[in-house]
Amino acid sequence: MSARLAVVVSGFPRTSETFAVGELAALAGAGRLVRIYATKAGDGAVPQPGVEPLLPLVRMLPPGDADAQAAALLADLDGEQVDGVHGYFAHQPAAVAERAAAGLGVDFSFSVHALDARKVPAAELARRSRAAAGVIACNADVATHVDVPGARVATLPHGVDLGRFQPRPHPAGDGRLRVLAVGRLVEKKGFPVLLEALARLDVPWVLRIVGTGPESGGLEKRVAELGIADRVTLVGRRSHHELPAELAWADVVAVPSVVDSSGDRDGLPNVVLEGMASGRPLVVSDVAAIAATVTEGRAGIVVPPRDALALTTALRRLASPDLRAELGRHGRHHVEAHFNLPGCTRTLVDHLEVLHARSTEPVDA
């Protein structure tokens, strides 16, 4: 008998969390998904491809603490067969999942991604990890936050849609090195370092930064100070329908992530895998799981974080079309082998089935 799960997410849907849509769609397609509970509203942006079939399953929990939201979840599930509750993030969703599972008399599990792990005090995260039937980490770096004695941690990477993101011909250009950066305009993305590096670069270049966020004004000011406004475009938000065209435009995808002043850092941003799937070389910082993924795939150049000079040197090397083509081919082959979306989501679904299958087994009298 297949385990039927309720899944607790954070804001839903969110443009930046395409991995959530892919994995939830796989659970729904396998007949495992009873309901999706959001602890808060989504970002109000254009939904990602594939989210529409999930929307009838979504219930917005009322504002409140984990106990109050778990009570609302239990009331909504009254009469439904549920064999487990999965929190899709380690903070509020996992707390709600744990309390709701206790009310249902079933096990809970949770996933951990990046910032969510740092939103939970270490002692509480360790307790929660030990109490869960299992914990799913999306990369080895974030797994270190939950891999405590007594916890059952599996590292299962998110996949990438290799049909949507695939090598495409470049649109016509003017010979300048076309650099693309994608992400929220926040400190941990390291975009000011990229601006400093490009301002020093002695080959013709142009930069597009895709994303929105609180650092927008600061980036615009720095662009003006560096005298590079004619070569930098802050293009704002792009949907997943539009992002493949941005990647097709690019010669190089830059991911200059840093550890920010609060200690937050990227885990493995979507754009790393999407860039590799698109056959584009990357230049990335040695932060979290980013460097290991790019190095293993031989898909780009890794530089120290916050090192504008090293980033300039790497970009100068990537002015070579032959090197870019070689790195792009390696990256595509690597994601085909290790990050194919159907394979990754199937592994996740099977793993959750194993974690919660015992809830469906008959108990001898």
C-alpha positions in Angstrom: 0.0 0.0 0.0 1.4 3.4 -0.9 2.1 6.0 1.8 -0.1 9.1 1.5 1.5 12.3 2.7 0.5 15.8 3.7 3.4 18.2 2.9 3.9 21.5 4.8 5.7 24.2 2.8 6.6 27.8 3.5 5.4 30.5 1.1 3.9 28.9 -1.9 4.3 29.2 -4.8 7.5 31.2 -5.1 9.3 31.9 -8.4 12.7 31.0 -6.9 11.6 27.6 -5.6 11.2 25.7 -8.8 12.7 22.6 -7.1 9.7 22.5 -4.8 7.2 22.5 -7.7 9.1 19.6 -9.4 9.2 17.5 -6.3 5.6 18.1 -5.2 4.4 17.4 -8.7 6.3 14.1 -8.6 4.6 13.2 -5.3 1.2 14.1 -6.7 1.8 12.1 -9.9 2.7 9.1 -7.9 -0.5 9.3 -5.9 1.4 10.1 -2.6 0.2 13.7 -2.1 -3.0 14.3 -0.1 -2.6 18.0 0.5 0.0 20.9 0.5 -0.2 23.3 3.4 1.5 26.7 3.1 2.6 28.4 6.3 2.4 31.8 4.5 1.5 33.3 1.1 3.7 33.0 -1.9 5.5 35.8 -3.6 2.6 36.8 -5.9 4.8 36.6 -9.0 4.1 34.7 -12.2 3.8 31.0 -11.2 6.5 28.6 -12.4 5.7 26.1 -15.1 4.0 23.0 -13.7 2.5 24.6 -10.6 -1.1 24.9 -11.9 -2.1 21.2 -11.3 -0.9 21.5 -7.7 -3.0 24.6 -6.8 -6.2 22.6 -6.0 -4.2 20.7 -3.3 -2.9 23.9 -1.6 -4.4 25.1 1.7 -3.2 28.3 3.3 -2.7 27.9 7.0 -3.9 30.8 9.2 -1.1 33.0 10.7 0.1 31.8 14.1 2.7 29.6 15.8 3.4 26.0 14.9 0.8 24.7 17.4 -2.0 26.9 15.9 -1.1 26.0 12.3 -0.9 22.3 13.2 -4.3 22.5 14.7 -5.7 24.0 11.5 -4.0 21.4 9.4 -5.6 18.6 11.5 -9.0 20.1 11.3 -8.7 20.3 7.5 -7.5 16.7 7.2 -10.4 15.3 9.3 -11.5 12.0 7.7 -8.5 11.8 5.3 -6.1 8.9 5.3 -2.7 10.3 5.9 0.3 8.1 6.6 2.9 10.8 7.3 3.5 14.5 7.3 6.6 16.0 5.6 7.9 19.5 6.3 9.5 20.8 3.2 11.8 23.2 5.1 13.5 22.8 8.5 12.0 25.8 10.2 8.3 26.5 10.6 7.1 23.9 8.1 9.0 21.1 9.9 7.7 22.3 13.3 4.1 22.3 12.0 4.7 18.8 10.4 6.0 17.4 13.7 3.0 18.6 15.7 0.5 17.6 13.1 2.0 14.1 12.8 1.8 13.7 16.6 -1.9 14.6 16.4 -2.5 12.0 13.6 -0.4 9.3 15.3 2.0 9.0 12.3 5.6 9.8 11.6 7.0 13.1 10.3 10.0 13.8 8.2 11.5 17.0 6.8 13.7 18.5 4.1 16.5 21.0 4.7 17.8 23.3 2.0 20.0 26.3 3.1 18.8 29.3 5.0 16.0 27.3 6.7 18.6 25.4 8.7 20.0 28.6 10.1 16.6 29.8 11.1 16.4 27.1 13.8 18.5 27.1 17.0 21.2 24.4 16.7 19.9 22.4 19.7 16.3 22.4 18.5 17.4 21.4 14.9 19.4 18.5 16.4 16.4 17.4 18.5 14.0 17.7 15.5 16.5 15.7 13.3 16.6 12.9 15.8 12.8 12.9 16.3 12.1 12.7 12.5 11.6 9.4 10.7 14.1 10.9 8.2 15.7 14.1 7.1 16.4 14.9 3.4 19.2 17.3 2.6 19.6 18.6 -0.9 23.4 18.8 -0.8 26.3 17.7 1.3 26.9 21.2 2.8 23.5 21.6 4.3 23.5 18.0 5.5 26.2 19.0 8.0 23.5 21.0 9.9 21.3 17.9 10.5 23.7 15.0 10.5 23.8 14.5 14.3 23.9 11.2 16.2 20.6 9.5 16.0 19.4 11.3 12.9 18.6 9.5 9.7 19.9 11.8 7.0 19.8 11.2 3.2 21.4 13.6 0.7 19.1 13.7 -2.3 19.9 16.5 -4.8 17.3 18.6 -6.6 17.0 17.9 -10.3 16.9 20.2 -13.3 14.5 20.1 -16.2 16.8 19.1 -19.1 14.1 19.8 -21.7 13.4 23.3 -20.6 17.1 24.1 -19.9 19.2 22.8 -22.8 22.0 24.2 -25.0 20.6 26.7 -27.4 22.3 28.8 -30.1 23.4 32.3 -29.1 21.4 35.2 -30.5 23.6 37.6 -32.5 25.9 39.7 -30.5 28.5 42.4 -30.9 31.6 40.4 -29.9 31.6 41.4 -26.2 31.8 38.7 -23.5 28.2 38.3 -22.3 28.0 37.6 -18.6 24.8 36.6 -16.8 24.1 36.6 -13.1 20.8 35.4 -11.6 19.5 35.6 -8.1 17.8 37.7 -5.4 19.5 41.0 -5.0 20.8 40.3 -1.5 24.2 40.3 0.1 24.9 36.6 -0.1 24.8 36.6 -3.9 28.0 38.7 -4.0 26.9 40.8 -7.0 29.0 43.9 -5.9 32.1 41.7 -6.1 31.1 40.8 -9.7 30.8 44.5 -10.5 34.2 45.2 -9.1 35.7 42.3 -11.1 34.1 43.3 -14.4 35.2 47.0 -13.9 38.8 45.7 -14.0 38.3 43.4 -17.0 40.4 44.4 -20.0 38.3 42.5 -22.6 35.0 43.9 -24.0 32.0 42.7 -21.9 28.4 43.3 -21.0 26.5 42.1 -17.9 22.8 41.3 -17.2 21.7 40.7 -13.6 18.3 38.9 -13.3 16.5 39.3 -10.0 14.9 41.6 -7.6 15.6 42.4 -3.9 16.6 45.0 -1.3 20.1 45.6 -2.7 18.8 46.9 -6.0 19.4 50.5 -5.1 22.9 49.8 -3.8 23.8 47.9 -6.9 22.6 50.7 -9.2 24.7 53.2 -7.1 27.8 51.0 -7.4 27.4 50.6 -11.1 27.3 54.4 -11.5 30.4 54.8 -9.2 32.4 52.4 -11.2 31.4 54.1 -14.5 30.0 50.9 -16.1 26.3 51.9 -16.5 26.5 51.5 -20.3 27.5 47.8 -19.9 25.3 46.6 -17.0 21.6 46.0 -17.0 19.5 45.1 -14.0 16.7 43.4 -15.8 14.4 42.6 -12.8 12.4 39.4 -12.3 12.3 36.7 -15.0 9.9 33.8 -14.9 11.0 30.2 -15.7 9.4 30.6 -19.1 11.8 33.5 -19.8 15.0 32.3 -18.1 16.1 29.9 -20.9 16.3 32.8 -23.2 18.5 34.7 -20.8 20.8 31.7 -20.5 20.9 31.4 -24.3 22.1 35.0 -24.5 25.0 34.4 -22.1 28.6 33.4 -22.8 29.3 32.9 -19.1 27.1 32.4 -16.0 28.6 34.1 -12.9 27.7 32.9 -9.4 29.9 35.1 -7.1 28.2 34.0 -3.8 29.6 35.0 -0.4 28.9 34.3 3.3 26.9 37.3 4.3 27.2 39.4 7.5 24.6 37.2 9.3 26.3 33.9 8.3 23.8 33.1 5.6 25.1 31.6 2.3 23.8 29.8 -0.7 23.5 26.0 -0.8 23.4 25.2 -4.4 21.4 27.9 -6.3 19.1 26.8 -9.1 21.1 28.8 -11.7 24.2 26.6 -11.2 22.4 23.5 -12.5 20.3 25.5 -15.0 23.5 27.0 -16.4 25.2 23.7 -16.7 22.1 22.2 -18.3 22.1 25.0 -20.8 25.7 24.2 -21.8 27.0 27.5 -20.4 30.3 27.7 -18.5 30.3 29.0 -15.0 32.5 31.1 -12.8 31.6 30.5 -9.2 32.8 31.2 -5.6 34.0 28.5 -3.4 31.0 28.6 -1.1 28.9 25.7 0.2 28.1 23.0 -2.4 28.5 25.3 -5.4 32.2 24.7 -6.0 32.1 21.0 -5.6 29.3 20.6 -8.1 31.1 22.8 -10.7 34.4 21.1 -10.1 33.0 17.5 -10.3 31.3 18.4 -13.5 34.4 20.2 -14.9 31.9 22.9 -15.8 33.7 26.1 -14.9 36.2 28.0 -12.8 36.1 28.3 -9.0 37.5 31.4 -7.3 37.7 32.4 -3.6 34.7 34.3 -2.3 35.0 38.2 -2.2 38.1 38.0 -4.4 37.4 40.5 -7.2 40.9 40.1 -8.7 40.6 36.3 -9.0 37.2 36.7 -10.5 38.6 39.1 -13.1 41.3 36.6 -14.0 38.8 33.8 -14.4 36.5 36.0 -16.6 39.5 36.9 -18.7 40.2 33.1 -19.2 36.6 32.6 -20.2 37.0 35.1 -23.0 38.2 32.0 -24.9 35.4 30.5 -27.0 37.1 27.1 -27.1 37.4 27.0 -23.3 33.7 28.1 -22.9 32.6 25.4 -25.3 34.6 22.7 -23.5 33.3 23.6 -20.1 29.7 23.9 -21.4 29.8 20.4 -22.8 31.2 19.0 -19.6 28.5 20.7 -17.5 25.6 19.4 -19.7 26.9 15.9 -19.5 27.2 16.1 -15.7 23.7 17.2 -15.1 22.4 14.6 -17.5 24.2 11.9 -15.4 23.4 13.2 -11.9 20.7 15.9 -11.9 18.0 14.8 -14.4 14.7 15.9 -12.9 12.7 12.7 -13.4 15.4 10.6 -11.8 15.9 12.9 -8.9 12.2 13.3 -8.1 11.7 9.5 -8.4 14.4 8.9 -5.9 12.8 11.4 -3.5 9.3 9.8 -3.9 10.7 6.4 -3.3 12.6 7.5 -0.2 9.6 9.1 1.3 7.6 5.9 0.6 10.2 4.0 2.6 10.2 6.4 5.4 6.4 6.4 5.9 5.5 2.9 4.6 5.4 1.4 8.1 2.5 3.7 8.9 0.5 1.7 6.4 1.4 -1.8 7.5 -1.2 -3.7 9.5 -0.4 -4.3 13.2 -0.9 -7.8 14.6 -3.5 -8.0 17.3 
